[in-house]
Amino acid sequence: MKTTKLLATAVLTALCITLCTRCGHDSGSDEVQIKRFEKVLFGTPANDLPTVLKEQEPEYRPLISGDLNDPYFMQNIVGFANDPQMKDVYNTVMRRYPDLGWLEQGLSPAMEKARKLFPALDVRAFYTLILGNFDYNMRVVCADTFLAIDISQYVIDEYKPFNYYNMPMYMVEMLDSTHLLPDCMAAIGTSLLPRNYAPQSLLEYMVDNGKVQYFLAQVLPDVAHEQRIRYTNQQWNWAVENESNVWGYLLQNQLLYDSDWNRIRDFVNEGPQTPQFTNSAPRLADFVGLQIITAYMENNKVSMPELFANTDAQKILTQSKYKPQRH
């Protein structure tokens, strides 16, 4: 990989790790319009790119982490935009997603519902771009006022000759248009959680992940539950049928209050299944968490902002009266 590509990728990646309060579009409307930065970056001739970037900087300011008047910074961006491999990625993206009107149509009612639930929600700008580092955990990132989609990750199934850029097959299978809308709204939901930098217990992961899954159920009511949680039908059915067995295993092995990552990661991390169970569903913290939060909301009269602001996972579990039934 070329040095210019690495440097430019680092520059662009900064947008995903900095919660930026600047926004290039501040409309009161719930009508979502996606601005496609990859078209500006890769669809502009190299000689014209510095001028075009400066002209369109107000529109894309949240995605530009440096000074466009800095020759070194600009050189890195131009080098990234003209890297042959990145050009190939861009062409693949444009073949698959020449138009994203269908995603805008899905996001618009979902965002309208989200703003009714969370009146303080201030995400107004939506962007796509190509980062070039194929980091699964950075495929969609929501900051204070904008959401950015690394659209190149949603065509990764076309890069078999490059071994999907070392991404495992179970992840590759989830990176398609089917999951784009839920992934976007999950990023919105995650951004609404209070930030917690301390090590979390498995119960705390469950409660936080369950809040996000419950949020998805409210804003995407017409999307199938297995699609929202990113399960196959078989995985969803397994989780439903084995819910009490999973809960019993967690209690028997005293995992709920454990924050040892080596002991709890199999229930939180992405994977083809949960190793502790045969032919199972992955990310069981998401599934069990959803059941806990659903029970909590059924047994307590609280608003969504109050739910998300409540960081007492034990209190939520107790007040949920959660007790899975055997099937």
N, C-alpha and C positions, 0 to 999 in steps of 0.2 A: 504494500500500500504506500502510495506516495506521501512524502512529507507534507506537501501542500494540502493534500486531502485530510491528513490527520489534524493539521493545524486548523483548517477551516471547520472541520467537524467539531473540534473542541470549542471553537467560537460559537457555532450554532447551538451546540448542546447546552451552552450556558443558559439559554432561555428556559430549559426544562428544570433547572435546579435553582433558579432564582424566582421567588414569588414577586413578580413585577406588578406595580400598581398603575403603570401607564397602559393606556388602551388606545388603539387606533380607530375604534368605532364605538360610539356611545349613544346608541339609539334606545328609546324607551319601548320600542316595538319588540314583540316576541318572535317576529319573523326572522329566522336565522339565515344569515348570508355567510357562506364560507369563503374566505379569501385564500387564494392558492399561491403561496409564496414560491413553491417549486416552479411554477410557470414563469415567474419573474426571474428567478435565479438561473434556470436551465434553458428557458425559452428565449433569452435575450442574447444576441451576438456578443462575444467577449469584449469587443472594442466599445460597445455601447453600454455594457453592464454598469460601470461606475456611474455614468450619468443617470441611467434609469433608476438605479438603487437610491441615489440621492433625491431624485424627483419623487420617488414613491416611499421615501423614508417615513413620512408622517402616517402613511397607511399601514406600514409594517414595523413600526418602531419597537413594539414589544419583542420582536424576533431578532432584533439587531442589538447585540450586546456591546458593541464597540463603536469607535468613532470612524465614520465613513470618510472623513478627511485625513485619516491616518493611512499613508501609503502602504505600510506593512499589513495593516488590517485588511485593506481593500485587496491587496495582492493575494492574501490567503483565501478570501472569498471567491475571487475570480479563478484562482487555481482549483478550488473545490468544484466550482460550477463547470469547469472545463475538463475535469478528470474523466477519461473515457469510460471507466467503470460506473461512475455516478451518472454519466450521460445515458448509459444503458439502463440503469435503474429508472431514471426519469422517463425514458421511452416506454419502459414496461408499465410504469404507473399510468401514463397517459393512454396506453392501449386499454388497460383495465378500467380506468376511471376518467374517461374523457369529460364526464359531467358528474357533479355530485348533488344535483337537484333532489334526487331521491333521499339523500342523507339530510339535506336541509329540511325536506318535508317531514322527516321523522323527528328531527331535533326541535322543530318549531313548537309542536304541541307538547312535547316532553318538557321543554324549557318553560312554557307557559304554566304547566302544572307545578314545576319545581319552584317557580317564583311565587306561586300562590301558597305553597307550603313554607317557603323561606323568603319572605318579603325583602330581606336584606341581601339576597343573592345578587351579585353585581357582575356576573359573567355576561359580557355583551359581544365580545369579538371572538370569532372562530377562524382558525387558520389550519391549513395543511402545509407541510413542508417535508423535505427529505434531509434527514440528519446524517445518514451514512454509516452509523455505528451499529444498527440493528440490535438495539437493547430492548428486549421484550418488555421490561418494566417501565420503559420510557415511551411506549407506543402512543399513549395519549396522556397528556399532562394538563392539569387545570391549575392556573394561578388565580390571583385575586380577581382579575377582570377579564381574563381570556382563557381560551382552551386551544391547545395546539395538538394536531394529529401528525405523527410521523407516518404519512401515507405509504411510504416505501415498505413498511413492515407488512402491509396488507396485500402485498403481491409476492411475498417471499416464497410461496409455493412454486413459483416459476423459476427458482434458482437452484434446481436440483444439481446441475453441473458443479455448482459451488458448494454443494452439501448444505444448502440453505443457510450459508454463512454460520455454520456450526450450531444452528438452533435445532433442538431435538424435535422429532416428528410430531409428538403430541402437542407442541406449541405451534408448529407450522400449520397444523390442521385447524387451529382456532384463529389463525390470522387471515381471515377472509371477510368479505363484505357483510356476511351474516352477523358478525360480532361487532361491527363498527359502531352502530348506534348504542347498544348496551355498554360497550367499552367507554364511549364518550360520556354517557350519563353516569357510569360508575366513577369516572374521574371527577365529575361534578360532585357526586355524593361524598367521595373520599375527601375532597377539599373542604367539606363542611364539618368534618370531624375536628375536635380540638386537637392541636398538635401535642404529641406526647413523645418525648425523646428518651424516656426511661425504658428499660427492658420490660416487656409486657408478659403477663401470664397468658396461658392458653385461653382462659376464660375472657380476658380482656381482648384478645384477638377475636374471639368468637363474637363478643358483643359489638365491637367496632365493625367487623365484617358483616355481621347481621344487620346492623343499622343501614349499611350501604345497600345490602340486598333488599331490605324492606323499602328503602327509598326507591330503588329500581321498580319494585312492584307497584308503587304509587304513580310513578311518572311514565312507566311503560306498561300499562295494564293489558295492552293487546299483544305484547310480546310473550311468547311461551316462557314458563318459569325455567325450563332447562336452558333456554337460550340466554336468559338474563344472567344465570349463574355460570354459563359457559360449560354445561354438561351435555353429553349425548343423552338421548332418551334412555338408553340402557343404564347410564350412570345415575341419572335422576331416579329411575325406578329402584335401583339398588339402594340409594340413599334413603328413599322413603321406606322401603321394606326393612332396612336394617338400622333405622334410627335408634331404636331402643338398645340394640346390641352395641352400637357405637357409644352411646351415652353410658351404658354399663361398663364398657371397656375403659372409658376415661375416668370414671369414678373408681373402679377397681384398682387401676394403676396410678391413682392419685395425680392425674395430669392437669386437672382444671386449674390449679393454683401454681403450677410449675412454670417458671420462666426460663428454664434451661433450654436454650434453643436446640441443642442436640436431641432433646427428648420430645419436643413439641413441633419441630419444623415439618414433619411429615403430614401434619394436620393443617398446616398453614400454606406451605409452598405449593407451587404448581407442580403437577406430575401426571403420569399416565393413570395412576391409581394411588390409594393410600396403602403403603407396604404392609401395614398390620392386618389388612383384610384382603382376601382373595377376590380378584375380579371386581374391585370396589370403585367408588368414585373418588376423585382427588379433592383437595381443599375442603375437607369435612368441617373445618372451622367456619367456612362460609355457610354450609348447609345447616349445621346445628345452630349456628348463630342466628340465622334467619328464623328458625323455629322458636328460639328463645325470644327474639324481639317481637315476632308476631304474637306470641302468647302474652308478652308484656303489654303490648298496645291494646290487646283485647281486654285485659284486666285492669288497665289504668287509663284514666282520662288525662292524657298529656298531648301537647302539640309536638309536631316534628322538631321544631327548634329546641323544645325542652328535652326531647328524647336525645338529640345529638349532643346537647350540652351536658347531659348527665354522664359523668365519668366513673360513677360507682358501679362497676360491673357486678359485684356481689349483690348489691341492692336491687339491681335490675333483674338478676336471676331469681332472687327470692320473691320479688313482687310479680314476676312473670307466672309463678306457680307452674313452671315448666315440668312436665312429667310425660315423656314419650310413651306411647302405648305400643305393645307388641302387635305385630301384624301376623 
